Amino acid sequence: MASKDKYKESYKEIKTILISQPKPERSAYFDLEKKWGITVDWRPFIHVEPVTEKEFRKNRLRPDEFTVIIFTSKNSIEHFFRMCEEMRIKMSQQTKYFCLTEAIANYLQKFILYRKRKVFVGVRKIQDLSAAFNKHKDKEKFLLPCSNLGAKDVVKYLEDNEINYQEAMMYRTVSSDLSDLKDIFYDCLVFFSPLGIQSLYDNFPDFKQGDTRIALFGASTKAAGLEKNLYVNIPAPTPESPSMSGALTNYLNKSNKK
């Protein structure tokens, strides 16, 4: 693992930042560009690919054989209903839907007549749906649409509570092709997930940090960075910087001060 002895934080000026996510319509990072006169570029390092109907059929699973569908993300909703359409399956109006958050439940309205369905909504964690699981687990059959990464916390809860469920991989999260960035240098790279870091090394196996500042959000992302022997210049969240934009602001206040 990288140690602070290996790199001395010099707060060298930052002129260019690459954020490993799609560019949003609005963001606090736009304010950083204006305030400091720097360039902030956006590039998703990972993307989602669908599992084909032919591949999915090898599992010998049919979505309409399940009475409850558990949705953990908008992607899981999109690819579940895509698969149903490709398999020419129409889900029963009696199907129940368990959604991890309100945002996920709201997204579900794009695919079903919400008022005619039984939808159960959590706040943030799968445990928020415990009352609904306890009520229905003895008489329902649960399906968990997921990616190749699975949903570890959800699966652990289902296993611990002896719920009759089946995982169904319907999409994959994979590294994007970044070969066009081979000869482009950024002063700072910003990552929000271990997958983003993995994509960096999938594309550039010989990547050397050098003077590049590395900004990492979240404990799992930081752990992935340390596994690759990266020095974390800008960590978030911290007590001083609960957001990544705040952490960058604090760093720029030192690195780019006039």
N, C-alpha and C positions, 0 to 999 in steps of 0.2 A: 504494500500500500504506500501511496505517496505520503510524505511527511512534510511538516512545515519547515524542516531543516533543509529540504531539497530545493524549495523555492522561497525566495525572499519577496514579500509583497512590496513592490515599489510604487504601486499606483501610477503606472505609466498611462499616458493619455489614451483614451478610447475615442476612435473616430468612426468605427464601423461595428455594428452588432448584427448577428444573424440569430433570429429566433426560430426554433425548430417546430413551428406550428403554422397553419394556414393564416393568412392575413385577415384580421377581423375588420368590420366596418368602423368600429370605434374602439379605442384602446388608450390606456394611460401612456403607452410607449410612444404614441404620436407626440405627446407633450414633451417627452425627452428629446425627440428630434428637434423640436422648435427651440427648446430652452438651451440646448447645448450645441446646436448646429451640427449634429451627427447624423449618420445614415443608419437606419434600422431596416433591415430586410427580413422577409418572412419566407420560410420554406418548410413545408411539412416533411419530416424525415421518415414518417411511416404513413401507410395508407391501408385501407380495408379492401380486401378482394372477396368476392362471393364464392362460396362452395357451390359447385354446379349441381343441378338436379340429379344427373347421372351418378355423381360421386355420393350424394346424400342418400340415394336409394340403396346403396350398398349396406347402409346401416339397418335396413329393413324396418324403418320407422315411418309412421304416418302421423302427422300432427293432429289429425282429427280423431285419433285413438286416445287422446288425452283430454281431460276435462278442465284442467287448470294450466295456464301458460304463465311462466314467471319471466318478467322482463326486467333486465338489469341496466339497459341502455337504449338509446334511440336506434343504434345500429342493430341491436337484437330484434327490435320491432320491425325495422325495414326488411331485414333478411328473412325473418319468419314469414311475413306476408308475401315476400317475393317468392319464397319456396312454395308456399301454399298455391300461389298463382301458377307457378311453373308445373306443379303437380296436379293442377286442376282440382284443388281441394277447397271446399267452402266450409269454414268453421261454423259449428252449431251456435245458434243464438244463446244457448245455455252455457257456453264456455265461460269460465271465469278467468279473469286476468289479474295477476298480482304484480304491481309495479313498485319498484324500489323507491321512487321519488315522485313528487307531483309533476315535475317537468316531464318525466317519462310518461306518466299517465296522460298528460295533456297532449303529448305527441301521438299517443295511441288513437286520438280522435281523428287523425288523418286516415285511419284504416278501418275503423268500425263506427257504427252508430252508437256513440257512447251512452246515451240515455237508455238504450235497450240492452245494455250489457251489465254484467256484474264485475265491477272493477274495484280492487282493493289497493289502497295507496299507502306507502310508507313515507317517512320523512327523509331518511338518508341511508339507514342500514337495514339489512334483511330482518333483523330482530324487531324492527318496528311493525312487522307484519305477523308477529307471533300469535296474536289473538285470532287472526284469520286462518293461520295454519292450524292452530289447535282445534278450531271449529270444523275444518274441512279435511284434515289429513287422513281420517279413517275411512272416508268414502270417496275420495277423489284420486285421480292419477295425474301427477304433475310433470310438465315438460319444461326444461330449462334451455332455451336457445342460447348459444354462446359462440365464442370465437375459438381459435386454436389455443388461446391463452387460458380458456376456462374462466370460472368465477369462483376462486378458491374460498372466499369468505362465505359465499352463498352455499356452496357444496358442503362445507363443514357444518353449517347450520342444519342443512337438510339431513345430513348423515347423523349428526348428534341427536336429532329429534325423530329419527326413524321414519322419515317421510318417504312415501313411495314416489320416486322421481326418476327421470331419465334425462341425461344431458344430450343435447343435439347440436353438434358443431355446424353452423350454417354460414360462417364467414371467417376470414383469416386477417389478422393484423400482421403486416409484413413490412420490411424495410423498403423505402422508396429508392429509385435510382437517382443518385446525386453526382453522377460522373461529370456533369457540366460544371460542378464547383471545384474540380480538381486543382485548377490553377488560380483560384480566387481565395484571397486571404482576408479573414475578419479578425478584428482585435478581440472580439468577445463572442462566444457561442453560448446560447441559452437553451437549456434542456428542462423538460418537465416530466420525463418518464425514463425508466431504464431502457425502454425500447428505442428511444431516440438516440441514446448513447450506443446501443448495439448497432443501430443503423449507420452511425458514424464509422464504426470499425468494419462493418460489412462492406461499406463503400470504399473506405480508406484504411486498410489493415495496418499500414505503416504510419498512421497518424502520430505525429509528435507534437506535444502541446507547445513547447517553446515559450514564446511571449503571449500566446493566446490566453486570454482570460476565460475561465470556465465558470458559468453561472448555472447552478442546479437547484431545482425546486423539489422539496420533499425528501424524506429520509431514504426511501427506496432508490430514488434517482441518485442521491449522494453516494449510497452504498455501491451502486453500479459504477459510478465514476471512480471511486476509490479502487474498485476491483480492476479497473483499467489503468491504475497508477496515475490518475489525473489529480492535479492539485486544484482544490475547489477554492477559487478566488472569491466567488460571490454566492454564498449559500442563502437559501430562503425556504421556509419561513424562519425567522428568528424573532426574539422579543422586540428588537429594534426595527425589524423589517418583516412584517407579516406577509407582504406580497413581494413578488419578484420585481415588479416595477419600482417598489420602494427600496428594495435591496440595490438595484441598479442606480437609483437616485443617490443613495448614500455613498456608493462607490464613486460615482461621477463627481460628487462634491469634493472628493479627495483627488481623484485622478485628473480631472479636467479643470480644476480651479485656476483662475487666471493669476 
